[in-house]
Amino acid sequence: MNRKTLLTAITLAAGFGVAQGALVGAVEAGEVLDRVMESKTLKVATDPAYPPQSSQKPDGSFEGFDIDVATAIAERLGAEVEFVTPAWDVITAGHWGSRWDVSVGSMTPTEQRAEVLDFPAIYYYTPASFFVHQDASYGSVEELSGKTVGVCAACTYEDYLRGNLTIDAEGVPPFEFLVEPGEIRTYDTDLNVMDDLRLGDGVRLDAGLSALPTVQGAIDSGYPLKVLGEPVFYEPLAVATDKGDPEFDAKIQEVIASLHEDGTLGELSEKWYGVDLTSADK
């Protein structure tokens, strides 16, 4: 899920550096880690409608790549995982007030978000792709200039469409702005974009932009959509924490590093996406 405004400069030598400054309302150092270790419960914020990253089944349980990653993190911490589903803008606003411990929600680290959140570690990279109705006759993404394009609100895909997305992460391929939409329509979720586009070519939208795995997941579920062209950019996606607990951040960084090193993340990516997206090598 993939999401918002200018990406912060990211150093990946050993993962993300953890911000040390404390903001008003930030947790005390060590508080989150102590709480998780004592309660043996890791409370994780996730999106209930963002397959194949995360979705909620009719029985109330969750499934998806992010769900499996969060579960693996909890296991390495010796804790049980508990999922909560706050709105995306609430998660990215920070100042969580102990309502949850961590976000494993395919979040792109951005300059604005870094003011209120820390990003201990990247766990995968996702390609962003345009998609159209299966009856559309576009031959290239450039042909979408001047058209009506749908996108999730306050996300990196919207930033790309507005021409102000900046990615400064080690190993991430450079990109160009190939489309100047005539109109940008924003939605609460990527799925809402797809729901409007499935009504027909040009009925409400001409195209959408989202994470390629999300688009492919919708297509596999029967949505009459197709991917247009090659991915237009790749974005690093990270675990996010509330500011103020460097001990917890360091522990999360350690856990993600171990999941990278032993191949667990790669296996989970293959399971859900059919390809290993845990490296920026394209």
C-alpha positions in Angstrom: 0.0 0.0 0.0 1.8 1.7 -1.3 2.0 5.9 0.0 2.6 9.9 0.5 4.8 12.8 -0.3 8.6 13.1 -0.7 10.7 10.1 0.3 13.3 10.6 2.9 16.9 9.9 2.1 17.5 6.3 3.2 20.7 4.6 4.0 20.6 0.8 3.7 24.1 -0.2 4.8 22.5 -2.1 7.7 18.9 -1.1 7.3 17.4 2.2 8.3 19.1 4.5 10.8 16.8 5.1 13.7 15.9 8.7 14.5 16.9 9.6 17.9 14.9 12.8 18.5 11.8 12.6 20.6 8.6 14.5 19.7 5.9 15.7 22.1 3.7 12.8 22.8 6.4 10.2 21.8 6.8 7.1 23.9 9.5 6.7 26.5 12.6 4.9 25.3 12.2 1.2 25.7 8.5 1.4 26.6 7.2 -0.5 23.5 9.9 -3.2 23.6 9.2 -3.7 27.3 5.5 -3.9 26.7 5.8 -6.4 23.9 8.3 -8.6 25.8 6.2 -8.6 29.0 2.8 -9.1 27.3 4.2 -11.6 24.7 1.9 -9.8 22.2 2.8 -7.7 19.2 0.0 -5.5 18.2 0.3 -4.8 14.4 -1.6 -2.2 12.3 -2.6 -3.5 8.9 -5.1 -2.8 6.1 -8.1 -5.2 6.0 -8.6 -4.7 2.2 -5.3 -4.6 0.5 -4.8 -8.1 -1.0 -2.4 -9.8 -1.6 -0.5 -7.8 1.0 -3.3 -8.0 3.6 -7.0 -8.8 3.7 -9.6 -9.9 6.2 -11.4 -13.2 5.6 -15.1 -13.7 6.4 -14.2 -15.5 9.6 -12.4 -12.4 10.8 -8.9 -13.8 10.4 -6.2 -12.1 8.2 -4.1 -13.3 5.3 -1.5 -11.9 2.9 2.2 -11.1 2.6 2.2 -8.4 5.2 0.3 -10.7 7.5 2.8 -13.5 7.2 5.7 -11.0 7.6 4.1 -9.6 10.8 3.5 -13.1 12.1 7.2 -14.0 11.5 8.3 -10.8 13.3 6.2 -11.7 16.3 7.5 -15.3 16.3 11.1 -14.0 16.3 10.2 -11.8 19.3 8.6 -14.8 21.1 5.2 -13.1 21.0 1.8 -13.7 19.6 0.6 -11.4 16.9 -2.6 -9.3 17.2 -3.9 -7.3 14.2 -5.8 -4.0 14.3 -7.2 -2.0 11.4 -6.9 1.8 11.9 -7.4 4.0 8.9 -4.2 4.6 6.8 -4.1 8.4 7.5 -4.3 7.6 11.3 -1.4 5.2 11.0 0.8 7.7 9.0 -0.1 10.5 11.4 2.0 8.9 14.2 1.5 9.6 17.9 -0.1 6.2 18.2 -0.5 6.4 22.0 0.2 2.6 22.5 -2.9 1.7 20.5 -0.6 -0.6 18.4 3.1 -1.3 18.4 4.1 -1.5 14.8 2.8 -1.0 11.2 3.6 -3.8 8.8 1.6 -2.3 6.0 3.8 -1.9 2.9 4.6 1.7 3.9 6.9 3.8 1.8 9.2 5.9 4.1 8.7 9.6 3.2 10.2 12.8 4.4 6.9 13.9 5.9 6.2 10.6 7.6 9.7 10.6 9.0 8.7 13.6 11.1 6.4 11.4 13.2 7.5 7.8 12.5 10.6 5.7 12.4 11.4 3.2 9.7 13.7 0.5 11.2 14.0 -1.7 8.1 13.0 -2.2 4.5 11.5 -5.7 4.0 10.7 -5.5 0.2 10.4 -3.4 -2.9 7.3 -3.2 -5.1 6.9 -2.1 -8.7 4.2 0.5 -9.4 2.2 -0.1 -12.6 -0.6 1.6 -14.5 -3.6 -0.6 -15.3 -6.7 -0.1 -17.5 -9.9 -1.9 -18.3 -9.3 -5.1 -20.4 -11.3 -3.5 -23.3 -9.0 -0.5 -23.5 -6.8 -0.1 -26.5 -3.9 1.9 -25.1 -0.6 0.9 -26.3 1.7 2.7 -23.9 1.5 4.5 -20.5 2.3 7.8 -22.3 -1.1 7.6 -24.0 -2.7 8.2 -20.6 -1.6 11.8 -20.5 -4.7 14.0 -20.5 -6.9 11.1 -19.3 -8.7 10.5 -15.9 -6.6 8.4 -13.7 -7.6 7.0 -10.3 -5.3 6.5 -7.4 -5.2 6.1 -3.6 -5.3 9.4 -1.7 -2.2 10.6 0.1 0.0 7.8 -1.3 3.2 7.7 -3.4 1.1 6.8 -6.5 -0.7 10.1 -6.2 2.6 11.9 -5.8 3.9 10.2 -8.9 0.9 11.4 -10.9 1.4 14.9 -9.6 5.0 14.8 -10.6 6.5 15.4 -7.1 7.5 11.9 -6.0 11.2 11.7 -5.0 12.9 8.4 -4.1 16.4 8.6 -2.7 17.0 5.0 -1.6 20.1 3.0 -2.2 19.7 0.5 -5.1 16.3 1.8 -6.2 16.2 2.3 -10.0 15.7 5.9 -11.3 12.4 6.7 -12.9 10.7 9.4 -15.1 7.3 11.0 -15.0 5.7 9.5 -18.1 2.1 10.6 -17.6 0.4 14.0 -17.1 -3.2 13.1 -16.3 -6.0 15.4 -17.3 -7.7 14.6 -14.0 -6.5 12.8 -10.9 -9.3 11.2 -8.9 -8.3 10.0 -5.4 -9.9 7.1 -3.4 -9.6 5.7 0.1 -8.1 2.5 -1.2 -6.6 1.0 -4.4 -9.5 -1.4 -4.5 -11.9 1.4 -4.8 -10.0 2.6 -7.9 -10.3 -0.9 -9.4 -14.1 -1.1 -8.5 -14.7 2.1 -10.6 -12.5 1.0 -13.5 -14.1 -2.4 -13.7 -17.4 -0.7 -14.7 -15.8 -0.1 -18.1 -13.2 1.8 -20.1 -13.8 5.5 -19.6 -17.1 5.0 -17.7 -15.6 6.6 -14.5 -11.9 6.2 -15.1 -9.5 5.7 -17.9 -6.8 4.1 -15.8 -5.4 3.6 -12.3 -1.9 3.3 -10.7 -1.0 0.9 -7.9 1.4 -1.8 -6.8 1.8 -4.4 -9.5 1.1 -7.3 -7.0 -2.2 -5.6 -6.0 -3.3 -5.1 -9.6 -2.4 -8.7 -10.4 -4.2 -9.9 -7.4 -7.4 -8.1 -8.5 -7.0 -9.6 -12.0 -6.6 -13.1 -10.6 -9.8 -12.5 -8.6 -11.7 -11.8 -11.8 -11.5 -8.0 -12.2 -11.6 -7.1 -16.0 -8.4 -5.2 -15.9 -4.9 -5.4 -17.5 -1.5 -4.0 -16.7 -0.3 -1.4 -19.1 3.4 -1.3 -20.0 6.3 -1.8 -17.6 6.4 -0.7 -14.0 7.0 3.1 -13.8 9.0 3.1 -10.5 10.0 0.8 -7.7 9.6 1.8 -4.1 11.1 0.5 -0.9 8.6 -0.6 1.7 9.4 -0.6 5.4 8.2 -1.5 8.8 7.1 1.6 10.7 7.1 2.4 14.4 6.1 5.4 16.5 9.0 7.7 17.3 10.7 7.5 20.6 11.8 3.9 21.2 15.2 3.2 19.7 15.5 -0.1 21.5 12.4 -1.4 19.9 13.5 -0.1 16.5 16.9 -1.8 16.9 15.2 -5.1 17.8 12.8 -4.8 14.7 15.9 -4.1 12.5 17.6 -7.1 13.9 14.6 -9.3 13.2 14.1 -8.1 9.7 17.8 -8.6 8.9 17.5 -12.2 10.1 14.4 -12.8 8.0 16.3 -11.5 5.0 19.4 -13.5 5.7 17.7 -16.9 6.2 15.5 -16.5 3.1 12.2 -16.3 5.0 11.2 -13.0 3.4 12.1 -14.3 -0.1 10.0 -17.4 0.5 7.0 -15.4 1.6 7.3 -13.1 -1.4 7.4 -16.1 -3.7 4.3 -17.5 -1.9 2.2 -14.4 -2.4 3.7 -12.7 -5.5 5.3 -15.6 -7.4 8.6 -13.6 -7.4 11.1 -12.5 -4.9 10.6 -8.7 -4.3 12.9 -8.5 -1.3 15.8 -7.1 -3.3 16.1 -3.9 -5.3 18.1 -5.7 -8.0 15.9 -5.5 -11.1 
